[in-house]
Amino acid sequence: MQEKIIVAVAPVGADIAPPSVNPLTPEDVAADVVACSRAGAAMVHLHVRDEFGEQTGDLSAFAHTLDLIRASSDIVIQGSTGGLSTLSLEARCVALNDSRVEVASLNMGSVNFGEEVYINRMPDIRYWAQRMTAGRVVPELEIFEAGMLAAARQLMDEGVLRPPCYANLPLGAHWALPADPRSILFITSLLPDGMPWSAVHDGMLDLSLLAVAIGMGASAVRVGFEDSVWYAAGQAARTNAELVAQVVGLINAMGGAVATPEEARHLLGVAALR
């Protein structure tokens, strides 16, 4: 088990029902993120969205959200180059145009998502990786299938991917890695020696799988309405901060401690706060 565990939060979901309250406006997202930071979250995962929660290539709402977050919190800012959308190659990585983005998700290949195909071509991955290198943004390598680790190794051999970077295991997406402890055991056994890794449980109904990840040495775990509103059987969080508080309590109960944003930057190799 890691000495310090990073708690990340992805606050904006889709089709969120009461009692959970989905933050959408910059003001609501920022207030939620600040509350999550106070509850123990060290990193926030944000897509570039408009005021209706739809992904967009327009940075206006995203930049305003970061303005509001930075006024009250030093939480690590993670942008996204992902999400099922019809956005262009450049629009998908528009978050990298904001210098406050410190970490960014980088999908390591294509995968079936339910009835759709989540397309991430190797030339596109190279482009996004090079953009991250140029902006000194740390890549979070999204590993939805074992073959994506081979792609990551190839890009490392090419010099397109350079340290620091770390792997994230999104578990439970339809037709990708199952939400099963055996998935964690399998994928982590294939990771490059010493590479930090994190876990997300898409469609989470309780914290059991995240507990397994923590016990197996995850450097970070993620919660938030993008993944699930549930933290126990029949128990839905009203806010993202409630989910963060639940996973912080889990980490403490397992004998661990949560990382501060500055400790998270050190663990992930992120530059000092910009």
C-alpha positions in Angstrom: 0.0 0.0 0.0 1.3 3.4 -0.9 2.3 5.7 1.9 0.1 8.5 0.6 -2.8 8.0 -1.8 -4.0 10.7 -4.3 -7.7 11.1 -4.3 -8.9 12.5 -7.7 -12.4 13.7 -8.5 -14.2 13.9 -11.9 -17.2 16.1 -10.9 -19.4 16.4 -14.0 -21.6 13.5 -14.9 -24.4 12.7 -17.4 -28.1 11.9 -16.6 -27.6 12.6 -12.9 -30.8 12.1 -10.9 -31.8 13.4 -7.5 -30.7 13.4 -4.7 -27.4 13.9 -6.6 -26.9 17.5 -7.9 -24.8 17.6 -11.1 -22.6 20.8 -11.3 -22.6 22.3 -14.8 -22.0 26.0 -14.7 -18.4 27.3 -14.0 -19.6 28.6 -10.7 -21.2 25.3 -9.6 -18.3 23.2 -10.9 -15.7 25.4 -9.2 -17.6 25.5 -5.9 -17.9 21.7 -6.0 -14.2 21.2 -6.8 -13.2 23.6 -3.9 -15.4 21.6 -1.5 -13.8 18.4 -2.8 -10.4 19.8 -2.2 -11.3 20.6 1.4 -12.7 17.1 1.8 -9.3 15.6 0.7 -9.2 15.5 -3.1 -5.8 16.4 -4.5 -6.6 16.4 -8.2 -9.6 17.2 -10.4 -10.3 15.8 -13.8 -12.2 18.2 -16.1 -13.4 18.0 -19.7 -13.9 21.3 -21.6 -17.6 21.7 -21.5 -20.2 24.4 -22.1 -22.8 25.5 -19.6 -25.0 22.5 -20.6 -22.3 20.0 -19.8 -21.6 19.2 -23.5 -18.0 18.9 -24.7 -16.8 21.8 -26.7 -13.7 23.3 -28.3 -14.5 26.6 -26.7 -12.2 27.3 -23.7 -14.3 30.1 -22.3 -16.3 28.2 -19.6 -13.3 26.0 -18.8 -10.9 28.9 -18.3 -13.5 30.7 -16.1 -13.9 27.5 -14.0 -10.2 27.4 -13.5 -10.1 31.1 -12.5 -12.7 30.3 -9.8 -10.9 27.2 -8.6 -7.5 28.8 -8.4 -8.9 31.6 -6.3 -9.6 29.2 -3.5 -7.6 25.9 -4.1 -4.2 24.6 -5.2 -5.8 21.3 -6.3 -3.9 19.6 -9.3 -5.7 20.4 -12.6 -6.1 17.5 -14.9 -7.5 18.2 -18.4 -8.9 15.7 -20.9 -8.2 14.7 -24.5 -10.9 12.1 -24.3 -14.6 11.5 -24.2 -17.0 10.2 -26.9 -17.6 13.1 -29.2 -17.4 14.4 -32.7 -14.8 17.0 -31.8 -11.7 17.4 -34.1 -8.2 16.3 -33.2 -7.3 19.7 -32.0 -10.5 20.4 -30.2 -10.2 17.3 -28.2 -6.9 18.6 -26.7 -8.0 22.2 -26.4 -7.6 22.0 -22.6 -3.8 21.9 -23.2 -4.0 25.5 -24.4 -4.6 26.6 -20.8 -1.3 26.7 -19.0 -2.9 25.9 -15.7 -3.5 22.3 -16.9 -0.8 20.2 -15.2 -1.9 16.6 -16.0 -4.0 15.3 -19.0 -5.6 12.0 -19.8 -4.1 10.3 -22.9 -6.0 7.3 -24.2 -3.7 4.5 -25.4 -6.0 3.1 -28.1 -9.5 2.5 -29.4 -12.1 0.5 -27.6 -15.8 -0.4 -27.9 -17.9 1.6 -25.5 -21.4 0.0 -25.3 -22.7 0.4 -28.9 -20.1 3.0 -29.9 -16.5 2.9 -30.8 -14.1 5.2 -28.8 -11.6 6.0 -31.5 -8.0 6.9 -30.6 -5.7 6.3 -33.5 -1.9 5.9 -33.0 -1.1 9.1 -35.1 -3.6 11.0 -32.9 -2.1 9.7 -29.7 1.3 10.8 -30.9 0.0 14.3 -31.6 -1.6 14.6 -28.2 1.5 13.2 -26.5 3.7 15.7 -28.3 1.4 18.5 -27.3 1.7 17.4 -23.7 5.5 17.3 -23.8 5.7 20.7 -25.3 3.5 22.1 -22.5 5.2 20.2 -19.7 1.9 18.4 -19.0 2.2 15.0 -17.4 0.2 12.3 -19.3 -2.1 9.9 -17.5 -2.1 6.9 -19.8 -5.7 5.5 -20.0 -5.4 1.7 -20.2 -8.7 0.2 -21.2 -7.3 -3.1 -22.5 -4.0 -5.0 -22.1 -2.9 -4.3 -25.7 -2.8 -0.6 -24.9 0.2 -1.3 -22.7 2.0 -2.5 -25.9 1.1 0.8 -27.6 2.4 2.7 -24.6 5.7 0.8 -24.7 6.0 1.5 -28.5 5.5 5.2 -27.9 8.1 5.2 -25.1 10.6 3.5 -27.4 9.9 6.1 -30.1 10.5 8.9 -27.5 7.0 10.3 -28.0 6.1 9.4 -24.4 8.7 10.6 -21.9 8.8 10.3 -18.2 7.1 11.4 -16.0 3.8 9.6 -16.9 1.6 7.1 -15.1 -1.1 4.5 -15.9 -4.8 4.8 -15.1 -7.0 1.7 -15.1 -10.6 2.6 -16.0 -12.5 -0.5 -14.9 -16.1 -1.3 -15.7 -16.6 0.5 -19.1 -18.8 -1.6 -21.3 -16.7 -4.1 -23.3 -13.4 -2.9 -21.8 -11.6 -4.1 -18.7 -14.2 -5.7 -16.3 -14.6 -4.2 -12.9 -13.0 -7.2 -11.3 -9.9 -7.5 -9.0 -8.4 -9.9 -11.5 -8.3 -7.1 -14.0 -6.1 -5.1 -11.6 -3.9 -8.0 -10.9 -3.4 -8.8 -14.6 -2.8 -5.2 -15.8 -0.5 -4.2 -13.0 1.6 -7.3 -13.6 2.3 -5.9 -17.1 3.2 -2.3 -16.2 6.8 -1.1 -16.6 8.7 -1.5 -13.3 8.1 1.4 -10.9 5.3 3.1 -13.0 2.7 4.6 -10.7 -0.9 3.6 -11.4 -4.4 4.7 -10.5 -7.9 3.2 -10.7 -11.4 4.3 -11.6 -14.5 2.2 -11.3 -17.0 3.3 -13.9 -20.6 2.5 -12.8 -19.4 2.0 -9.2 -22.1 0.7 -6.8 -19.8 0.6 -3.7 -16.2 1.3 -2.8 -15.0 -2.4 -2.7 -13.0 -2.4 -6.0 -11.3 0.9 -5.1 -10.4 -0.7 -1.7 -8.8 -3.6 -3.7 -6.8 -1.1 -5.8 -5.7 0.8 -2.7 -4.6 -2.4 -1.0 -2.7 -3.5 -4.1 -0.6 -0.3 -4.3 -2.5 2.2 -6.3 -1.0 5.7 -6.2 -4.4 7.2 -6.8 -8.1 6.4 -7.0 -10.8 8.5 -8.6 -14.4 9.2 -7.7 -17.0 11.6 -9.0 -20.3 11.9 -10.9 -18.5 11.3 -14.2 -18.0 7.7 -13.0 -20.8 7.1 -10.4 -23.0 8.8 -7.8 -23.0 5.6 -5.6 -20.7 4.8 -2.7 -22.6 2.0 -1.0 -25.7 -0.2 -1.7 -28.6 2.2 -2.2 -26.5 5.2 -1.1 -26.1 8.0 -3.6 -24.1 11.1 -2.8 -25.7 14.5 -3.1 -22.4 16.1 -4.0 -19.0 15.1 -5.2 -17.5 16.2 -1.9 -19.6 13.4 -0.2 -17.9 10.8 -2.5 -14.5 12.2 -1.7 -15.2 12.1 2.0 -16.2 8.5 1.7 -13.1 7.4 -0.1 -10.9 9.4 2.2 -12.5 7.6 5.1 -11.8 4.3 3.4 -8.1 5.2 3.0 -7.8 6.2 6.6 -9.6 3.1 7.8 -7.1 1.0 5.8 -4.3 2.6 7.6 -3.3 5.0 4.8 -3.3 8.8 4.4 -4.3 11.0 1.6 -1.9 13.2 -0.4 -2.1 16.9 -0.4 -2.0 18.6 -3.8 1.7 19.4 -3.4 2.4 15.8 -2.4 0.4 14.6 -5.4 2.6 16.8 -7.7 5.7 15.2 -6.2 4.3 11.7 -6.5 3.3 12.2 -10.2 6.3 14.3 -11.2 4.3 17.4 -11.9 6.1 20.7 -11.9 5.5 23.1 -9.1 2.2 25.0 -9.1 2.1 27.3 -12.1 
